[in-house]
Each structure stands twice: as structure tokens, then as C-alpha cells.
Amino acid sequence: MVQVKITGCREQLNPIKAQLSDLVHQCLQEAIGTPENKRFHRFFPLASDDFYYPADRSAQYTIIEIIMFEGRSIPVKKKLLRLLFEQINQQLGIAVEDLEIVMIELPKHNWGIKGIPGDELVLNYVVET
């Protein structure tokens, strides 16, 4: 299970939401094997006066939070980070300095999905890599 939250300035984020969602999902598929039909993305486009960020970032500053079941190896997580930085920069022109990505891993038993604890789910994909 992977959920993604993407936060940025409304004027910058709204025009690219669909393309950014596609890119993020492609990177998740390639790096950690997220199934095609398991896209859970939420966008938080903020008004400029609701989004404070460091002066050395531009209006394109974007935060990507990836919340997922624990179990991926460090090399797999680093592959995901590198793919995201590379693809978002190349395809959307957002400087890597304007991207901040955080991965939050939680034990399956800390999730409730489809009425049951996450550790009781039968998955059709591998999490431990």
C-alpha cells in the first residue's frame, strides 16, 4: 500500500497535477513494483499566503510525501528517490532544489483498509524488497 500527498503553490501545482500524478505513479511502479491499479494520490494546492518555504526555493517548490507499508530495502527506496528527482525535473522542469520528498513507512498493522487491519490483507504484489 502506498499513498502519496503532494503539496505546492496552487498556481504552479494545479496545471501539472495530472502529469505529476502519472510521473509519480510510473516511478512507484518501476522502483517498488506498485501495481498499475493502485494509485492513491492527494494534491494540496495552497494559496501563496498559505505556503511558507525557504527563500532559496522558487514558487515551484513542491513537497511529495509517500506513506507506505514498511519492508522496502534502502537501495529500492533510493532508486525511487532518484527516479522521482530525475523524471520530475526532466519532464516538468521543476529543479531538484525545488523538490522535497519524504518517505514514511508504517507497519501493516497500523493501517485499516477495506474494514480490516492491513496485516490481514491478502496482497497481489510484493512489499518486502
C-alpha positions, 0 to 999 in steps of 0.5 A: 500500500502506498499513498502519496500527498503532494503539496505546492503553490496552487498556481504552479501545482494545479496545471501539472497535477495530472502529469505529476500524478502519472510521473509519480505513479510510473516511478512507484511502479518501476522502483517498488513494483506498485501495481498499475491499479493502485494509485492513491494520490492527494494534491494540496494546492495552497494559496501563496499566503498559505505556503511558507518555504525557504527563500532559496526555493522558487514558487515551484517548490513542491513537497511529495510525501509517500506513506507506505507499508514498511519492508522496502530495502534502502537501495529500492527506496533510493532508486525511487528517490532518484527516479522521482528527482530525475523524471520530475525535473526532466519532464516538468522542469521543476529543479531538484532544489525545488523538490522535497520528498519524504518517505514514511513507512508504517507497519501493516498493522497500523493501517485499516483498509477495506474494514480490516487491519492491513496485516490481514490483507491478502496482497497481489504484489510484493512489499518486502524488497 
